[in-house]
Amino acid sequence: MSRVCELTGKKAMVGNNVSHAMNKTKRKFDANLIKKRFFLPEEDRWITLKISTSALKTINKKGITAVLKEAKEKGFIK
């Protein structure tokens, strides 16, 4: 499974390592992902998602059902 957030679609970015002499080499900035279990009271079951930490903050603020509904509308979840 790729390193992509299942709720927001965040993924790795590409940039440069820049040395003191301003030499540039390619590098990769991975998304800050965690694997987390959530309980869905409407369906009375647990789901496991690989999400970014910013998505976790959004879940804590809005609730898992609202965030899942938004992700389905945006097409990140089928």
C-alpha positions in Angstrom: 0.0 0.0 0.0 1.3 3.4 -0.9 2.1 6.2 1.5 -1.1 8.2 0.8 -3.6 9.5 3.4 -6.9 7.7 2.9 -9.0 10.7 3.9 -7.2 13.7 2.5 -5.2 12.3 -0.3 -1.9 13.7 0.9 1.2 12.1 -0.5 4.9 12.5 -0.8 6.4 15.7 -2.3 9.7 16.1 -4.1 12.3 18.7 -3.3 16.0 19.3 -3.0 18.6 18.8 -0.3 20.6 22.0 -0.4 24.2 21.9 0.9 26.1 24.9 2.4 27.8 25.2 -1.0 24.3 25.4 -2.6 24.6 22.0 -4.3 21.2 20.5 -4.9 20.3 16.8 -4.9 16.8 15.4 -5.1 15.0 14.2 -2.0 11.5 13.1 -1.0 9.2 14.6 1.7 6.9 11.8 2.9 3.5 12.6 4.4 3.3 12.2 8.2 1.1 9.1 8.2 -0.2 6.9 11.1 -2.3 3.8 11.2 -5.3 4.3 13.5 -8.5 2.4 14.4 -11.8 4.2 14.7 -15.2 3.0 16.0 -18.2 3.8 13.9 -21.2 3.8 16.2 -23.8 3.9 13.3 -22.4 0.7 11.8 -21.3 -0.7 15.2 -17.9 -1.7 13.9 -14.2 -0.7 13.9 -12.3 0.5 10.8 -8.5 0.9 10.4 -7.3 3.8 8.3 -3.9 5.1 7.3 -4.3 8.8 7.8 -2.1 11.9 8.1 -1.8 13.6 11.4 -3.5 16.7 10.1 -6.5 14.4 9.2 -6.4 13.1 12.8 -6.8 16.6 14.1 -9.7 17.2 11.8 -11.4 14.0 13.0 -10.9 15.1 16.6 -12.6 18.4 15.7 -15.4 17.3 13.4 -15.9 13.7 14.3 -15.2 10.5 12.2 -18.6 10.3 10.5 -18.5 13.9 9.2 -14.9 13.4 7.9 -15.8 10.1 6.2 -18.8 11.7 4.6 -16.6 14.5 3.2 -14.0 12.0 1.9 -16.6 10.0 0.1 -17.9 13.2 -1.6 -14.3 14.1 -2.7 -13.8 10.6 -4.0 -11.0 9.4 -1.6 -13.2 6.6 -0.3 -15.5 4.5 -2.4 
